Amino acid sequence: METALPNDLRIIPAAKFDSLELEPPASFRLAFPQHWRATPVQNPYAAALERSTLRWLREYEIGVEPEERERLRRFDVGRYGGYSLPHAAFEPALLVTQYISLWLFWDDLQIEDDIGCNVDHVLQALHGEWQRAKSESRYLAAWANLGKRTRRQRGPAWLARLSSSMLQWLENAKRETEWACAYRQRRLGVEIDDLFACRTISIGMYPTFHLIELCEGIELDDAFHGHPEVRELKRLASRLVGMGNELCGLAKDLQDRWLNLVSLTAERRQLSLTAAFAALVDEHNADVLAFDAVASRLPSFGIDTDILISGWVQAVRHNVYGFALWESLAERYQANKAIVGSTPLIAQVATI
């Protein structure tokens, strides 16, 4: 059942919070070593990426209606793509920004709002097997366009890896939504480890690892992705993005009565909400260091390949940092702030 929230918990609009001049504790900072932050931190094409992505979505009648247009505004597409792909050239950055923006929008409406979804149809569209005559779905038409453009640059093996990770994502995203709905209705008790494992996949980083390859202009094979150290590296990066999402989205989740690792940790470990927030920040910061430790002991895959892998690992760092920065600033997550007593439950991104 849902945890009892503290009596002195307040969720207030961001503008009102700013007037209070409260500072979150330094212990709430998401701490990244300097080399995780790209220079510059945002892709120089960010504004153009946003304009072009929104225009492209409108071509498929996405973001035309006022409610959808407002949802996309709150996404802050320029920062979403610009922070997560800081060094990517314009064309691959645009393709990936369009991909992740469509994915996020589709996820919100089809998964979390439980309108219905069929990832098999999405994968058919990406593989060029979807026939428009059989469906007038605006989403599938957009996915088909992305698939057509992606297949010009990538072969069947890469697309198969992307598709497999998308299927894994959907399975866990649907499971998480089912848990969240049951938890909200006090019909289900969820364990921390189960939610954490599910969230690590449902956050969407496993497909993103392949999209980073697209931006880097490389293709890493099954032997690389299946290596135990690489698997651990990807698990840690996924955990980091998932924890950043839980921490930065806490006020949103509390307001929506959505399942969140912070509130679940408070319930299961019998901690205050503030202590649970601090505990997840500590876990996040420990995983940052663990990622670097694993990266330092990756084996050699050959001199030429090692150079490509080094660039990919650094792009993953920038991607993780960029998503955390976006989550800490985008109105999607920051329209409201949670405060317990005089302590803001706000995770700020910092370099050390």
C-alpha positions, 0 to 999 in steps of 0.5 A: 500500500502507499506510504503515509506522506509527512504532514509537512510535505508541500508541493508548490508551483516553481514560481512560488518556490523561487520566492521562498529562497530555500536552498537544497542541502549540498548532500542532495547534489548529483555529483559527477566528475568533471569529465562527465560534463561535455564542453560545451554542455549543450549541442550548438545546434540545440535550437535548430534541433528543437525547431526541426523536430517539432516541425517534423512531428507536426508533419505527422499531426503530433503536437498540433492540438493545444494540449499536445503542443503544451506537452511538447513545450514542457518536454523542452526538446532542445535541451532533451537532444542538446544536452544528451548529444552534446558533440553529435553532428547535426544530421545524426543528432536530429535523427536521434532527437526526433527518435527519442522525442517521438518515443517519449511522447508515444510512451506518455500517451500509449504506455503511462496513459494506458491508451494502448500500444503495440511495439510489434507494429512500431518495430515493423515500421522501423524495419520497413514492414508496416503498410500504411494502408492497414493503419492510419496511426500517426505514430506508426507513420512517424516511426516508419519515416525514422526507420527508412532514414535509419536503414540508410545508415545501418544494417540488419544486425544493428537494427536487430539489436535496437529492436531487441532492446525496444522489446525489452523496454516495452515489457518493463515499461508496461510492467511498471505502469501496471505496478504503479496503477495497482500501487496507487489503488493500494492493491499491490505492494512492490519491493524496492529491488523489483522496482529498481530492476524494472526501472533500470530497463524501462528508463530506455537507456538500452536502446539509447546505447545503440542510438549513441553509436549512430551519433558516433558513426560507429557500430559495435557488435554482439561480442562487445555488447555481450561482454560481462564488463560492457553489460555492467557498464550499461547497467550502471548507466541505466541505473544512473538515468533511472535514479536521476529521473526518480529524484528530479521527478519526485514532485511530479510523481507525488502529485500524480500519486505515481510509483517512485523509488524515493517514496517506496524506499521511505515506506519499505525501509521505514525512513523519512521521505527526506532520508530516502531522498538522500539515500538515493542520491548517495546511491546515484553518486556511488554508481557514478564512481562505479561506472568509471571503475568498470570503464577503466578495466574494459578489456582490449577489443583490438587497437582500432576498436578500442579507440571507437569504444573509448569515444562511445564510453565518453559519449555515454557519460555525456548522455547520462549527465545530459539527461540528468541536467535536462531532468533537473531543468525541464518543466516536464519535471520541474513545474512543481517542487516538493518541500518537507518542512523547510527542506526542498527535495531537489536534486541539483546536478553538480561537477566535482 
